[in-house]
Amino acid sequence: MAPIRLGNITVHKVHEMDSPVPLLSQLPGTTAEDLTRLMRWYDQPDEICADPEAALMTFSVHSWVIEVDGLTILVDTCCGNHKNRGLPEVHQLDTRYLENLRAAGFEPGDIDLVMCTHLHFDHVGWNTRLENGKWVPTFQNARYLFSRRDFEYFQQNPQGEELHNEAFLDSIVPVMEAGMGEIVDEDRVIHREIGKGIWLEPAFGHSPGCCTINAQHGGAPGIFWGDVIHHPVQLIRPDLPFAFDMDAPAASRTRKAVMQRVADTDTICFPAHFRRSSAGKVKRDGDVFRYEFLSD
Protein backbone atom coordinates (compact mmCIF):
# COMPACT_ATOMS: atom_id res chain seq x y z
CA MET A 1 0.00 0.00 0.00
CA ALA A 2 1.02 3.61 -0.53
CA PRO A 3 2.63 5.53 2.34
CA ILE A 4 0.28 7.54 4.55
CA ARG A 5 1.06 11.18 5.26
CA LEU A 6 0.15 12.81 8.56
CA GLY A 7 1.56 16.29 8.14
CA ASN A 8 5.30 15.95 8.72
CA ILE A 9 5.00 12.23 9.44
CA THR A 10 5.02 9.45 6.85
CA VAL A 11 3.88 5.92 7.73
CA HIS A 12 4.62 2.72 5.77
CA LYS A 13 3.21 -0.77 6.29
CA VAL A 14 5.51 -3.82 6.09
CA HIS A 15 3.66 -7.14 5.85
CA GLU A 16 4.98 -10.42 7.20
CA MET A 17 2.12 -12.95 6.97
CA ASP A 18 -1.60 -13.66 7.31
CA SER A 19 -2.71 -16.23 9.86
CA PRO A 20 -6.34 -17.48 9.81
CA VAL A 21 -7.68 -19.29 12.89
CA PRO A 22 -11.22 -20.20 14.02
CA LEU A 23 -12.86 -17.05 15.34
CA LEU A 24 -14.32 -18.71 18.42
CA SER A 25 -10.88 -20.00 19.45
CA GLN A 26 -9.85 -16.38 20.00
CA LEU A 27 -13.11 -14.64 20.87
CA PRO A 28 -15.49 -17.17 22.43
CA GLY A 29 -18.90 -15.64 22.92
CA THR A 30 -19.12 -13.97 19.52
CA THR A 31 -22.69 -14.38 18.24
CA ALA A 32 -24.38 -14.58 14.85
CA GLU A 33 -25.92 -11.18 15.60
CA ASP A 34 -22.44 -9.70 16.16
CA LEU A 35 -21.18 -11.08 12.85
CA THR A 36 -24.24 -9.96 10.92
CA ARG A 37 -23.70 -6.45 12.23
CA LEU A 38 -19.99 -6.64 11.40
CA MET A 39 -20.69 -7.67 7.79
CA ARG A 40 -22.51 -4.39 7.19
CA TRP A 41 -19.15 -2.66 6.94
CA TYR A 42 -16.48 -5.40 6.97
CA ASP A 43 -16.70 -7.31 3.69
CA GLN A 44 -14.31 -10.24 3.93
CA PRO A 45 -16.27 -13.31 2.72
CA ASP A 46 -13.23 -15.59 2.95
CA GLU A 47 -13.12 -14.85 6.67
CA ILE A 48 -16.46 -13.68 8.08
CA CYS A 49 -19.92 -15.20 7.77
CA ALA A 50 -22.99 -15.17 10.00
CA ASP A 51 -22.15 -18.55 11.56
CA PRO A 52 -19.67 -18.16 14.45
CA GLU A 53 -18.68 -21.81 14.16
CA ALA A 54 -17.58 -21.32 10.55
CA ALA A 55 -16.13 -17.81 10.81
CA LEU A 56 -12.40 -17.17 10.91
CA MET A 57 -10.26 -14.52 12.52
CA THR A 58 -7.48 -13.79 10.06
CA PHE A 59 -4.57 -11.96 11.65
CA SER A 60 -2.50 -9.74 9.40
CA VAL A 61 0.94 -9.67 10.99
CA HIS A 62 2.82 -6.54 9.97
CA SER A 63 5.03 -3.69 11.13
CA TRP A 64 4.70 0.05 10.72
CA VAL A 65 7.59 2.34 9.78
CA ILE A 66 7.33 5.97 10.91
CA GLU A 67 9.45 8.68 9.30
CA VAL A 68 9.64 11.95 11.22
CA ASP A 69 12.31 14.67 11.49
CA GLY A 70 14.91 12.47 9.83
CA LEU A 71 14.22 9.56 12.22
CA THR A 72 13.12 6.15 10.94
CA ILE A 73 11.14 4.26 13.58
CA LEU A 74 10.00 0.63 13.29
CA VAL A 75 6.89 -0.27 15.30
CA ASP A 76 6.40 -3.95 16.23
CA THR A 77 8.62 -6.52 14.54
CA CYS A 78 6.24 -9.44 13.91
CA CYS A 79 7.13 -13.12 14.40
CA GLY A 80 10.58 -13.52 12.87
CA ASN A 81 12.20 -16.33 10.90
CA HIS A 82 13.78 -19.60 12.04
CA LYS A 83 12.45 -19.37 15.59
CA ASN A 84 11.31 -22.33 17.67
CA ARG A 85 7.77 -21.71 18.85
CA GLY A 86 5.28 -23.89 20.65
CA LEU A 87 2.56 -22.63 18.29
CA PRO A 88 2.77 -24.60 15.01
CA GLU A 89 1.50 -21.72 12.87
CA VAL A 90 4.58 -19.61 13.70
CA HIS A 91 7.20 -22.33 14.29
CA GLN A 92 10.32 -22.08 12.10
CA LEU A 93 8.90 -19.46 9.75
CA ASP A 94 10.65 -18.47 6.53
CA THR A 95 8.88 -15.32 5.37
CA ARG A 96 9.90 -12.48 3.06
CA TYR A 97 9.68 -9.83 5.76
CA LEU A 98 13.08 -8.26 5.11
CA GLU A 99 12.38 -8.22 1.37
CA ASN A 100 9.08 -6.47 2.11
CA LEU A 101 10.92 -3.96 4.28
CA ARG A 102 13.27 -3.25 1.39
CA ALA A 103 10.33 -2.94 -1.01
CA ALA A 104 9.00 -0.21 1.27
CA GLY A 105 12.34 1.58 0.83
CA PHE A 106 14.29 0.59 3.95
CA GLU A 107 17.33 -1.53 4.68
CA PRO A 108 17.70 -2.93 8.21
CA GLY A 109 20.54 -0.48 8.79
CA ASP A 110 18.23 2.46 8.05
CA ILE A 111 16.18 1.90 11.20
CA ASP A 112 17.08 4.33 14.00
CA LEU A 113 14.60 3.20 16.63
CA VAL A 114 12.64 -0.01 17.24
CA MET A 115 9.54 0.28 19.43
CA CYS A 116 7.36 -2.63 20.55
CA THR A 117 3.83 -1.91 21.78
CA HIS A 118 4.28 -4.96 24.01
CA LEU A 119 6.54 -8.00 24.26
CA HIS A 120 4.39 -10.81 22.87
CA PHE A 121 6.00 -13.19 20.37
CA ASP A 122 4.34 -11.67 17.27
CA HIS A 123 5.55 -8.15 18.07
CA VAL A 124 9.24 -8.79 18.80
CA GLY A 125 10.39 -11.60 16.49
CA TRP A 126 12.41 -9.64 13.95
CA ASN A 127 14.28 -7.84 16.72
CA THR A 128 16.87 -10.53 16.07
CA ARG A 129 17.95 -12.77 13.22
CA LEU A 130 19.96 -15.98 13.14
CA GLU A 131 23.61 -15.51 12.16
CA ASN A 132 26.08 -18.39 12.39
CA GLY A 133 23.87 -20.14 14.92
CA LYS A 134 23.52 -17.06 17.14
CA TRP A 135 20.71 -14.55 17.60
CA VAL A 136 21.93 -11.05 16.76
CA PRO A 137 20.05 -7.72 16.51
CA THR A 138 18.53 -7.37 13.04
CA PHE A 139 18.57 -3.57 12.98
CA GLN A 140 22.23 -2.98 13.66
CA ASN A 141 22.08 0.80 13.97
CA ALA A 142 18.92 1.03 16.05
CA ARG A 143 18.10 1.68 19.65
CA TYR A 144 15.41 -0.73 20.90
CA LEU A 145 12.82 0.42 23.47
CA PHE A 146 11.04 -2.12 25.72
CA SER A 147 8.29 -1.29 28.22
CA ARG A 148 9.34 -1.68 31.82
CA ARG A 149 6.34 -3.67 33.06
CA ASP A 150 6.48 -6.21 30.24
CA PHE A 151 10.25 -6.60 30.50
CA GLU A 152 10.17 -7.18 34.24
CA TYR A 153 7.25 -9.60 33.88
CA PHE A 154 8.78 -11.81 31.18
CA GLN A 155 12.21 -11.62 32.80
CA GLN A 156 10.70 -13.81 35.54
CA ASN A 157 9.81 -16.60 33.06
CA PRO A 158 6.17 -16.62 34.28
CA GLN A 159 4.16 -19.86 34.18
CA GLY A 160 1.55 -20.11 31.45
CA GLU A 161 3.48 -17.75 29.16
CA GLU A 162 5.72 -20.30 27.44
CA LEU A 163 5.17 -18.92 23.93
CA HIS A 164 6.10 -15.39 24.94
CA ASN A 165 8.90 -16.60 27.20
CA GLU A 166 10.51 -18.28 24.15
CA ALA A 167 10.37 -14.97 22.32
CA PHE A 168 11.82 -13.09 25.28
CA LEU A 169 14.88 -15.34 25.26
CA ASP A 170 15.64 -15.18 21.54
CA SER A 171 14.28 -11.74 20.62
CA ILE A 172 14.78 -9.51 23.69
CA VAL A 173 17.69 -10.90 25.70
CA PRO A 174 20.19 -10.82 22.78
CA VAL A 175 19.35 -7.16 22.16
CA MET A 176 19.99 -6.30 25.81
CA GLU A 177 23.22 -8.31 25.83
CA ALA A 178 24.38 -6.35 22.77
CA GLY A 179 23.83 -3.11 24.69
CA MET A 180 21.21 -1.91 22.22
CA GLY A 181 18.08 -2.16 24.38
CA GLU A 182 16.57 0.43 26.73
CA ILE A 183 13.84 -0.14 29.32
CA VAL A 184 11.33 2.71 29.36
CA ASP A 185 8.20 3.62 31.28
CA GLU A 186 4.92 3.30 29.41
CA ASP A 187 4.18 7.05 29.54
CA ARG A 188 7.53 8.14 28.06
CA VAL A 189 7.85 10.95 25.52
CA ILE A 190 10.11 9.47 22.84
CA HIS A 191 10.62 12.37 20.44
CA ARG A 192 9.93 16.09 20.85
CA GLU A 193 6.74 16.52 22.91
CA ILE A 194 3.14 15.35 23.29
CA GLY A 195 1.12 16.72 20.38
CA LYS A 196 4.24 17.36 18.30
CA GLY A 197 6.28 14.21 18.30
CA ILE A 198 6.14 10.55 19.37
CA TRP A 199 4.98 9.45 22.81
CA LEU A 200 3.79 6.37 24.68
CA GLU A 201 0.56 5.95 26.59
CA PRO A 202 -0.31 3.08 28.97
CA ALA A 203 -2.83 0.57 27.60
CA PHE A 204 -2.55 -2.17 30.19
CA GLY A 205 -4.55 -5.40 30.13
CA HIS A 206 -3.55 -7.43 27.11
CA SER A 207 -0.09 -7.60 28.68
CA PRO A 208 1.25 -6.03 31.88
CA GLY A 209 3.04 -3.24 30.01
CA CYS A 210 1.00 -2.94 26.83
CA CYS A 211 1.07 0.63 25.51
CA THR A 212 -0.01 2.65 22.51
CA ILE A 213 2.40 4.69 20.43
CA ASN A 214 1.08 8.11 19.53
CA ALA A 215 2.38 10.28 16.71
CA GLN A 216 1.55 13.82 15.61
CA HIS A 217 3.56 16.55 13.91
CA GLY A 218 1.84 19.14 11.78
CA GLY A 219 -1.14 17.00 10.79
CA ALA A 220 -3.76 14.54 11.99
CA PRO A 221 -2.81 12.43 15.02
CA GLY A 222 -1.96 8.78 14.61
CA ILE A 223 -2.28 5.97 17.13
CA PHE A 224 -0.46 2.65 16.81
CA TRP A 225 -2.58 0.61 19.16
CA GLY A 226 -0.83 -2.76 18.96
CA ASP A 227 -3.10 -5.42 20.43
CA VAL A 228 -5.55 -3.15 22.20
CA ILE A 229 -7.96 -4.27 19.45
CA HIS A 230 -7.08 -7.35 17.39
CA HIS A 231 -10.03 -7.66 15.04
CA PRO A 232 -12.85 -5.45 13.75
CA VAL A 233 -15.51 -7.52 15.55
CA GLN A 234 -14.12 -6.16 18.83
CA LEU A 235 -15.47 -2.73 17.90
CA ILE A 236 -18.89 -4.33 18.28
CA ARG A 237 -17.99 -6.56 21.25
CA PRO A 238 -15.20 -4.88 23.26
CA ASP A 239 -16.42 -6.78 26.30
CA LEU A 240 -15.34 -10.20 25.02
CA PRO A 241 -12.13 -11.60 26.52
CA PHE A 242 -9.50 -12.30 23.88
CA ALA A 243 -7.56 -15.56 24.09
CA PHE A 244 -4.19 -13.92 24.85
CA ASP A 245 -5.40 -11.16 27.18
CA MET A 246 -3.52 -11.47 30.47
CA ASP A 247 -6.09 -9.39 32.38
CA ALA A 248 -9.31 -9.62 30.38
CA PRO A 249 -11.38 -7.06 32.36
CA ALA A 250 -8.58 -4.50 32.16
CA ALA A 251 -8.07 -5.19 28.45
CA SER A 252 -11.78 -4.64 27.83
CA ARG A 253 -11.71 -1.33 29.72
CA THR A 254 -8.70 -0.24 27.68
CA ARG A 255 -10.40 -1.16 24.38
CA LYS A 256 -13.46 0.87 25.29
CA ALA A 257 -11.41 3.85 26.44
CA VAL A 258 -9.30 3.93 23.26
CA MET A 259 -12.35 3.73 21.02
CA GLN A 260 -14.18 6.40 22.99
CA ARG A 261 -11.18 8.69 22.66
CA VAL A 262 -10.58 8.32 18.92
CA ALA A 263 -14.14 7.83 17.64
CA ASP A 264 -15.40 10.50 15.25
CA THR A 265 -12.10 12.40 15.37
CA ASP A 266 -9.49 12.86 12.64
CA THR A 267 -7.19 10.32 14.36
CA ILE A 268 -5.75 7.73 11.99
CA CYS A 269 -5.52 4.32 13.65
CA PHE A 270 -2.79 1.82 12.84
CA PRO A 271 -3.83 -1.60 14.21
CA ALA A 272 -1.30 -4.42 14.46
CA HIS A 273 -3.54 -7.15 13.01
CA PHE A 274 -6.33 -5.71 10.84
CA ARG A 275 -6.32 -6.85 7.21
CA ARG A 276 -6.68 -4.74 4.04
CA SER A 277 -4.98 -1.35 4.43
CA SER A 278 -5.20 -1.87 8.23
CA ALA A 279 -5.18 1.90 8.79
CA GLY A 280 -8.43 3.77 9.25
CA LYS A 281 -10.79 5.68 11.51
CA VAL A 282 -13.15 4.62 14.29
CA LYS A 283 -16.73 5.84 13.96
CA ARG A 284 -19.64 5.60 16.35
CA ASP A 285 -22.34 3.21 15.19
CA GLY A 286 -25.29 3.49 17.54
CA ASP A 287 -24.35 1.89 20.82
CA VAL A 288 -21.07 0.45 19.45
CA PHE A 289 -18.43 1.37 16.87
CA ARG A 290 -17.44 0.64 13.29
CA TYR A 291 -14.24 1.08 11.31
CA GLU A 292 -13.61 2.98 8.11
CA PHE A 293 -10.53 1.60 6.37
CA LEU A 294 -8.32 3.89 4.37
CA SER A 295 -8.29 2.81 0.73
CA ASP A 296 -6.01 -0.15 -0.01
N, C-alpha and C positions, 0 to 999 in steps of 0.2 A: 504494500500500500504506500501511497505518497506520504511524505513527511507532513506533520501537522504543525502549523505555526500558531504560537500564542504570544503575540507581540515579539519580544526579543528572544523568545524561547522556541526552539525547534525540537520536535519529538519524532522519533523513528521507532517502528516496531520490528523486532527480530524474532522470527518464529522458530521454535524447536520441533514441536510435534503436536498432534492431536491424539487424545486418549479417551475413547468412549467407554463408559461403564454403565451398568443399570442404574437408572435414576434413584430407585428406592434404596439401593445399597448406600447411597450418599445422603439422601434426604428422605428418610422414612417418614411417612405421614402426608406426603404430597398426594393430593386428591385429583380425581378427574375434573372437578370444577376448577381447581387451580390451573391445570394444564389447558383447559378450554379457554380460560381467561388469558393465559400466556400466549396462546396461538393467535390471539387478535393482533398482536404486534411483533411476535417472534416467530418468523416463518422459517423453520428448519425441519422439513418433513422427514429427513433422514435421522432425526434425533428425537423430536417431540411429537407425540400424538396424545389423544385424549385418554388413553389407557395407561395408568401409572405402571402397571406390570410390564408393559412393552416399551415404555419410554426410556430413552437414554439420557445421560448427562455427559456431554462431550466436552472435555477440558481442552482448551487451547493453551498450550504451554509456550510462553514467549517472554521476552525481555522488552524493556523500553530503554531507548537511548535518548538522553536529554542533552541538548547543546545550549549553553548559556554563557555569555561573557568569556568565550574562549575555552570554557571547561566542557569536557565530554564525560557525562555521567551515565553509567550503566545501572539500571534498576532491575533487580531480581535476575538470577543467572540460571534458572531452569534446572533440569535434572542432571545434565552432564553425561559424557560418554565413558564407557568401560568401567562403570562403577557397580560393585556388588550391592544389590538391594534385595531385601526380603519380599518386595512386591514384584511379581513376575513382569508386569507391564513396563517397568522401568529398570529391570535388571540388565546390565551389560548392554546399554544402548550404543548405537553407532549412528548418530544423526548428523545432519549437515549444518549444525548450528553455526560453527565458525564461518562456513561458506556463506550462510545467510547474513551474518554480521558484516562480512566483506561486501556482499551485494548491497547492503545498506550504506556502504561507504566508509567502513571502519575496520582497521586492523586491530588485533588485541592490544598492541602497543599504543594505540591512540586513546585508550580509556584512561582518564585521569582519576576517576572516583567510582568505586563499586558500592552500591547501597542495596541492602536486602531488607524488604519490608518485614520479614521475620525469617527464622532459621530453619524452616521445614525443608525437606529434601529437594523439593521441586522449585526452590527459590535460591539455592546456594550451589547447585551442582557444578556449574562451569566456573566457579571460583578457582578450581584447580583442574589440571589436566595431567594425564599420565605421561611421564618422560623417563625412559630408561628404568621402568619399574618403580618410580617414585612420583608421588603427587606433588606438583609444583604449581605456584600461582599462574593462572592463565594470562592475566592482564599485568604484565611485568612492570609497567610504569604506574600502576594505580595504587591509591590508598583505599583500603577496604573498611567500611564502617559496619559494625555489628551492634545490635541493641543490647544493652546491659542485662535486662531481665532474661531475655532468651539465652544469651551467652552463659550466664550464671546457672540457668536452669539445665541446659543440655550439658554443661561441663560436669554435672553430677551424675551423668549416665542414668537418667530416671527410668524406672520400670514402666513398661507399657509404651515406651517411645523408641522401640528398637530401630524402626525405619529412619527416624530423624537422628538417632544416636549414630547410626552408620554414616550419615551425611556429615554430622559434626566432626567425626574423626578424619574423614578424607577430604572435606571441603572447607572446613573452618580451621582446624588445628594446624594444617600445613601453612596456611596464610599467616597465622599468629607466629609460628616458629620462624617464618621468613622475615618477621619484623614489619610486615606490611598491613597488619590489621589494627584497628582502633575500636575500643569499646566506648559506645556513646549512650547517653541518656535519650529516652524516647521523645523528649520535647526539645531537642537540640536544633538550633539554627545552624544550617550547614554552609550556606553561602549568602552573603549580604544580610538581609533582614526579612522579617515576616512581611509579606505583601509585596516584596521586591527582591525575591531571591528563591532559595530552596530551604525548606524547614520540615522537621518531623513533628508528628502529632500522635500521642498515644491512641491506640485502638485495640486495647487489650481484650482478650477473650479467646480468639482462635488459637493464639499461643500466649505465653506469659508476657512477652515483650513486643507483640505485634504492633506495628505503627503504620500510619499513612505518610507518604511523602508528598509534600505540597510544593507547587511551583507557580510563581507569578513574576512577571517582569515586563511591564509595558503592554499587557494584553489581558485576555481572559485568564482566570485562575485554572490551574490543573491540579487534579488529585490522583495520585497513584495509590490505589487503595489495597493492593495486594490481595489477601484472602478475606478481607472484610465481607465481601460478597463474591461467591464463586460462580454463580449461575443466575441468569435472568429470572428464573422462577422465584428466587429469594426476594425479589422486589415485591412479589405478591405474598410470599410467606416468610417474612424475616424472622418469625417466631420459631421456625423448625430448626432443631439442632442438626448441624452438619457433622458428618462422620468423623472428621479430624479436629473438630472444635475441642480444645482442652477444657474450657469453661463455657458450656453451651449457653447458660443464661446471660453471662457477660457478653458473649459474642453476639447474641441476639440484640441486646441493648445497644451495642456498638453499631451493628448494621442499621438499626432504626435511626440512631442519632446521625450517622453519616448521610443517610438518605434524606432525613429531614433538613439537614444543613444545605445540601447541594440541590435539592429539588427546585425546579423552576427558576434556577439561576443560570448565569452564563458559564458556570464551571464545566470544564471538559473533564470527564472521568476516564481513567486509564486502568481498567480491571486487569488482573493477572491471568484470568482464565476464560473470559468471554470469547466467543468465536467472531467470525466476520471481521470487520475493522477493529473490533473490541472497544475502541474509543467512542464516547457518546455523552449524552446528557440524561439525567434523571428527571422525569416529569411526574407530577401528581396524577393519579388516575382514580378518582373517587376516594375510597378509604385506603387505597394502597398506592403503588407506584408502577410506572412503566419506564422503558428505556428507549431512547431514540439514538440509534447508531449513526455515527458519521458515515458517509458514503464509503464503500469499499474501494 
